[in-house]
Amino acid sequence: MQLVPLEMMTIGEHGCVRDVDGSPDFVVRLQEMGLHEGARVRMVKTGSPCILAVNEHRFSLRFDDRATVLVELTR
């Protein structure tokens, strides 16, 4: 199992969220957007903000020190 921080994913990589940790308010907001443990993600565009596909919905996300999202990459 290879876990990487979400911001380290490259364009086109797929994965499954394994952990969302950080400031409780920020973590809740990420979870409301669908970024929770078990969510399937794909990096569409890297950078900050990045474009992320989460369960087939796309959104823009600016990385923040208030939360860390760990993703298990799938091949």
PEJO-V249836 format. One line per field, one symbol per residue. phi: phi as a letter, one per 40 degrees, with the letter a starting at -180 (. if undefined). psi: psi as a letter, one per 30 degrees, with the letter a starting at -180 (. if undefined). burial: 1 if it has 24 or more other C-alpha atoms within 12 Angstrom, else 0. A space follows every 50 residues. Layout:
phi: ???
psi: ???
burial: ???
This chain:
phi: .bbbcdcccbdgcbabcbabbiddccccccccchcbdgccbaccachbcb bbcbfgbbacbccaccabbbbccbb
psi: kjklkeffklkfklakkfkjkakeeeeeeeeffgilkfkklkjeklajll kkkjhgkklkkkkkffkkkkkjkk.
burial: 00011111100011111111100000100100011110111111100001 1111000000100000111111100
